[in-house]
Amino acid sequence: MTGRADTPGSRDRIWWHRTLRLAAIVLGMWAVFGFAVHGLVVPLNTMVIAGFPLGFYMAAQGSLIAFVVLVFWFSARQDRIDREAGVAEPDPAREELPQ
């Protein structure tokens, strides 16, 4: 006897819920790095790193680095969610293409 969690519809709902939760987390982190960090520029400018005020560095470089890391983290996490749900695209590097 199969439980409710084993039905295809419930697996799709679980996958969609996990995908939406990941998207919400990424959007929240994007907002923090895009807006909140820049709102703290004036207090951060009291610290100097390599001759530049920390607020300037965070606005010019820190947020961009965080965005790039965020994109790669999101991609890896979404790929893992897709693989666990069985909806991932075949990976030619892993020789998963149909013959």
N, C-alpha and C positions, 0 to 999 in steps of 0.2 A: 504494500500500500504506500503510495507516495504522499508526502505531506504537501501543504500549500506552498512551502518554500521551493519545491522542486518543479512547479509548473512554469512553463515558458513565460507567461505573463508576469509572474512575480519576479522572475530573474531579470526581466527587462526593467521592471520598476525599480529593483534594487540597483541595477546598473545606472539607470537614469538618476536616481537619488544620489548615488555616489558621485556621478559626473557633475550634477548641479552643486553639490556641496564643495567639490574641488573648485569649480568656477567661482563660487562665492568667496572662498578662501583667497584665491588668486586676485580677485577684484579688490578685496579688502587690503591685501598686501600692496597691490598697485596703488591704492589710494594713500596708504601710509607713506610709501616711498615717493609718490608723486606730489602729495600735498602737505602732509603732516611734517615731514622732514624739512621741507622748504619753509614752513611756518616757524620753524625753530632756528632759522638762519641767524638772527640777531643774537640770541643767547649763545649759539655755537661759535660765533665769531670771536669770542673772548679767548678761545684756544687756538693756538697756531701750530700747524704741522707742515714741515718742510717749507717754511716761509709763507705759507698761505693760511688765511683764516679757515678754521674747520667748517664753518657755514658755507663759505665759497666752495670749498672742496666737495662737500656733500651735495651741493646744488649742481656743480659742474661735472663731477665724476661719480660720486657715490650712488646717486639715484640711477644713473645709466648702468653701472655695474650691477646694481640690484635688479634692474629690469631684465638684463641679459640672463642672469642666474635664475630669475623667476620663470622666464620662458623655457629654459632647459629643464628646470624642475617640474614645471607643469606638463611638459611633453612626456617626460619619463613617467610621471605619476599617472597621467591619462592612459598611456600605453599599458601600464600595469593593470589599471582598472579594466581596460578593454580585453586584455589577455585573460584575466580572471573570469570575465563574463563570456568569453568565447566569441567576441565580436571584433577582435583585432584583425587588421589587414595582414596578409602574408608578408613575411620579411624575406626578400631575396638573399640577404646576407646569411640567413639561417637556412636557406634552401627549403623554404616552405611553399614554394610555388607549385601549383599542380603540374603534373607531367603530361 
